[in-house]
Amino acid sequence: MLRRVGSVANRTARAARGCWSRRTPGFRNDVSTVPTRPAPIENLLLAALSSEDRLRLIGDGPPVDLALSQSLSQSGDRIHHVYFPIDSFISLITPGIERAQLEIGLVGNEGMLGVPVLLGINVSPLRALVQGAGHAWRIDAAHFLRVIESHASIRTALNRYLYVFLAQLMQTATCTRFHLVEARLARWLLMTRDRAHSNQFHVTHEFLAYMLGVRRVGVTSAASALQRRKLIRYRRGDIAVLDVRGLEGAACPCYAIDKKIYGRVLGKARGSRQHAGRESGAVRLAAQIAGSISC
Ligand SMILES: [Zn+2]
């Protein structure tokens, strides 16, 4: 169930900035000894747009709350809304045959949920499940389509993300086929950390198995190996990333490849936005990405 939040008085200003104050995240943060990074307050795709374009897209309504494990769509569902996560993040899961389901994408404040609408299609091919509770901008799909059809600047900016999204799906296919579970788990933990904006988050063992498409015993073995190397701490679903660089070294190359593609493609916004005298959120993320990997 979605619940609207925020005061009416500040809606327009917040919408123009594309940002929102962070509140306590939905996942449990009871591993309190590991320092966390500063919390972001904006969706970086929206932040890369001009204030006029952001207002055209998200209007003057406040963001909505997304609850942990909330289902936003099932495969085959009509898409009613497009979401731009702020401090929430969403798993994209293939349609299952019996228990054979696999997470193939993770969307946080670097992206959006509802890319089929960019292509003029209003049916979801995937299940979308909230994995990190928090806020997101929610836009009526019909309104979203009208806006991108009539404003080429917005469509062009979001098409860049579509490219990145498709590249990440292809990378995940390779990852699932060729890379070992321990390296895939390290990649997945880093992706989740990036979108949780915290070194601590909560995820159950069963859900990890589900996300990696392996049996629980496989997750146990991989998590134990990472724990023995003092890269993470895992206790009853509470995960603490203890050594980010070490975990990056343990991850398969897909993590760095995803980041390079994001930085390369969305970083192209740098020229036009800097020309306008203002650095975009996507550009800041690209710079952050470029500085955080060594490949
Ligand atoms: Zn991989």
Residues whose N, C-alpha, C, O or C-beta is under 5 A from the ligand:
A	BS01	ZN	C175 H179 C252 P253 C254
